[in-house]
Amino acid sequence: MNQDELKKGIIFMLMASFAFALTGACARYLRDDINPIQLVLFRNLIGVGFIIISLWSRPAQQQGGKLGLLLFRGIIGTLALYSFFYGISRIGLAVSITYQQSYPIFLSILVAWLYKEKLKSLEWMAIFIGFAGICLVFLPSIDASALSVQNHIIGISNAVMTGLAYLSIRGLSSYYDHRVIVLSFMLSGIVLPLISLSLGYFIDIDSLKFVIDTFDTMRWSHLNPILILGFAALAGQIFLTKAFSYQKTGIIAAVGYSNIVFSIIFGIMLGDGLPDVISLLGIVLIIWCGVMVSYSKKG
């Protein structure tokens, strides 16, 4: 691949990272008015129409046959969004994005466990560095309350579920059009929140607010940030797909960690403040881990 193609891939990944950070920033901006589950619903409602129109204009050519895995991808991806938006509402934008971006640690472990693939020495080193980074972010950020610990564990669970989602995509990519895989995620991201928000009228338990809540009243002032959230998420997905259409995926994936930098900037702008020195060190270690894993992959 020539340098011009590499530059295009990097630019598309930077655009994707900015769009995803902007999605998180909108969720952070709305956190006091609209609950995270409702934001998951709006995020997917805005994007699903574009996927359906694309499939209508150019029908999918696919083998199919993995319906259970397709449903799993939709559900696990939606639950990952639950934990991501909940984390933003409770522990801040930068920390939530950092936890999410630690998913290569869990993805590498899952691949080694489920597919019996041997990890390279570099990958094992990256895993240990990544776990050290998570500890440095996690430990200074919690207080003595059980709720604080729960909030951060939910934030970290996003990385595990994101790893599972990417692993399911790996198993589906040979059987389904990528738009159908995205559609399964978005439809699940509409159905599950509707169920969760309906259950909230019958179940009111504070410790389950990350999966069960009620509809919050909307105001016209919420419309613009909600639209930006939905379209930014869609744009991020498009730019991400374009970025990985080029080769040298290791380099391009490493650039994706700019997401954390953008999120720190957005977080400061929205009042989260700069993470402390220990947390910043943890963030650097997690970025380092992701870059090492990215470069250890072929291509």
Stockholm file with secondary structure:
# STOCKHOLM 1.0

chainA/1-299         MNQDELKKGIIFMLMASFAFALTGACARYLRDDINPIQLVLFRNLIGVGFIIISLWSRPAQQQGGKLGLLLFRGIIGTLALYSFFYGISRIGLAVSITYQQSYPIFLSILVAWLYKEKLKSLEWMAIFIGFAGICLVFLPSIDASALSVQNHIIGISNAVMTGLAYLSIRGLSSYYDHRVIVLSFMLSGIVLPLISLSLGYFIDIDSLKFVIDTFDTMRWSHLNPILILGFAALAGQIFLTKAFSYQKTGIIAAVGYSNIVFSIIFGIMLGDGLPDVISLLGIVLIIWCGVMVSYSKKG
#=GR chainA/1-299 SS CCHHHHHHHHHHHHHHHHHHHHHHHHHHHHTTTSCHHHHHHHHHHHHHHHHHHHHHHSCCCCCCCCHHHHHHHHHHHHHHHHHHHHHHHHHCHHHHHHHHTTHHHHHHHHHHHHSCCCCCHHHHHHHHHHHHHHHHHHHHHCCSSHHHHHHHHHHHHHHHHHHHHHHHHHHHTTTSCHHHHHHHHHHHHHHHHHHHHHHTTTCCCGGGTTTCCCCCCCCGGGHHHHHHHHHHHHHHHHHHHHHTTSSCHHHHHHHTTHHHHHHHHHHHHTTCCCCCHHHHHHHHHHHHHHHHHHHHSCC
#=GC SS_cons         CCHHHHHHHHHHHHHHHHHHHHHHHHHHHHTTTSCHHHHHHHHHHHHHHHHHHHHHHSCCCCCCCCHHHHHHHHHHHHHHHHHHHHHHHHHCHHHHHHHHTTHHHHHHHHHHHHSCCCCCHHHHHHHHHHHHHHHHHHHHHCCSSHHHHHHHHHHHHHHHHHHHHHHHHHHHTTTSCHHHHHHHHHHHHHHHHHHHHHHTTTCCCGGGTTTCCCCCCCCGGGHHHHHHHHHHHHHHHHHHHHHTTSSCHHHHHHHTTHHHHHHHHHHHHTTCCCCCHHHHHHHHHHHHHHHHHHHHSCC
//
